[in-house]
């Protein structure tokens, strides 16, 4: 929860018996935030861990340290709610983070998988760490977080160090951010929409995007780090081309096929020209009209420098 201090003083977290668990001195206008773990989300967390272990048959570890006050309470909850589920034949353990990491790394070295049941902070760290160890980047990683009410978070790793990328873009008009993870995250979000709303068009969009990503990877259209080579804008164009071609090639939905077939044809016919326009625009400083709040008109001009591509997209 988040609070703004109305005056100089202190915020206290007080137990029901009056014990002050923690306190923080503040000045007028200070922002104080304190995390809060509730029982229903913890029950759902335990259920998700068990379901994941059942689905894959792989070892599942709750990363909790009995020596930490918060974790000690969480361990009690986990031990309380695990018996609510059928865990027959499952390998589910509770370990402190150091032991859990050693256990997981041992399995990874053997080419096996480990399920890490963690809080959100560790989850965010681990889903960046392991792809970086294995691939040198987390941009090709997808993290799917089921939500209690049936929704989902589809998160990707970083496409790079954003401040450095913006610095290079403003200096020489080349943006090397890798959006592959964002494209990958769109596939399961479309799949979820298809299932939740019984929407067959969303399902086809997901399948064809997946096929488009495959072409994107096979043809190695990822952004380069160097100016006057393909950057994020060129990579996004090729992903659009492959996605449109996959939509044009499918026969499950005639409406989608009819809508995207001419678009795919135009993109393919002009591919070399568009590719060149997205490279020719590089090499000079870019003015976006601001860093944290860029001018929409200037940013649009900088991110859409191909007149040929713009004409095709705007005509849709």
PyMOL commands that set and color helices and strands:
alter all, ss='L'
color gray80, all
select helices_A, chain A and resi 39-56+69-82+97-109+120-135+162-172+180-197+200-218+232-249+254-269+271-280+296-303+307-314
alter helices_A, ss='H'
color red, helices_A
select strands_A, chain A and resi 2-4+9-14+20-26+31-33+60-63+92-95+115-117+142-146+152-156
alter strands_A, ss='S'
color yellow, strands_A
deselect
rebuild
show_as cartoon
